[in-house]
Amino acid sequence: MGKRSISIRWDVIAVVIALLVFLFGDNIYERVRSWWEPNIPTQTPEITPTRNPTLESMVQQTLQALTASASTPTITETLIPSATPPIETLTPSLSPTNSPFFSITDVDFAVSGQCGNFTIVAFITANSAGSVEYYWIRSDGAIDGAVHPPIVFTSAGTQQVSITWSTIAPGAKWIDIYVDSPNRQRFGRANFSCP
């Protein structure tokens, strides 16, 4: 089976960490640890957030940058974590990566061929620009181990991918397509049989 890459949304992680620091101040570790202790007090302690004007400004600028574009910003530099990174290292650049609302909305199938040589075509429909990672799952239990190049959508629309299956075993067959990114779900099923 081929290697699968995991896409990490560093911009979202940075915003979440910044918000946690903003809300809980310097004692995040103690507050989070107290949530997991077995003897949780019956009264909830009052939390007084410590405001950090520099951090608050960074969070606002990052959120504005994230919401200002139609596509998801990506960090173009390698970041080395530090206590207070300058905002310049977090400046997003626009690229044709997945927008926050990018998803696959439909997949239709077409099957051609006969026993020994079936071709299955999946017509994948997306709602905006972004890239799709996928693999195939067959009724005989096989999972496609090939590393397929991502399907790149420059706008909403439909694109197709295909696979061949050289089965001669008699009986009903099916093949699914699993969209690993962005949806993480199976879409539809192509049904056929070998008499």
C-alpha positions, 0 to 999 in steps of 0.5 A: 500500500502506498504512503498517504500524506496528512495535510496539517492546517498550521494556520488553524492550529496557530489561531487555536493556540493563540486563542487558548493563550488569550483566554487562559493566560500563562497557566494553560497547562494547569487549567487543562490538567485540572480538567483531567484530574479524577477529583473534579471540584463540584464548583467551577472556578471563576476564570479571569482571562489575562489580556495580552494586547500584542497577542490579541492584535496578532489573533485579530490580524490572523483572523482577518487574513484568513477570512479575507480570501476565498482560498485557504492561506498557506504558510510559505516559510518553515516556522520554528516555534518561539515564545512570540513569533513576529507576525511577518512569519505568519503572513499567508499567501494565496494558493490554489489549496482547498478553501474552508468550504471546499468539498465533494458534492457528488460522484457518479459512476459509469462501467464499461467492458466485460469479464476480464476487463472492466473499466470504472469511471468516477465523475467527481463533482466539487463545489469550488476550487481545491484538490482531491485525494482518493483511492478505490475499494473493491468488493473482493476486499482489495483496497487500492494502494496506488498513490494517485496524483491529486485531482485539482479543481480550479473552480466548481465543476466535475472531473473524472478518474478511472480504474480497470479491474481484470476480474473473471470470478463469477458473481456480482461485483462493486467498486467504491471511491473513497475521497480521503481529502477533503471529505473523508468518506465513501461516495457511491458505488459502481455495480456490475457482474461477471456472468 
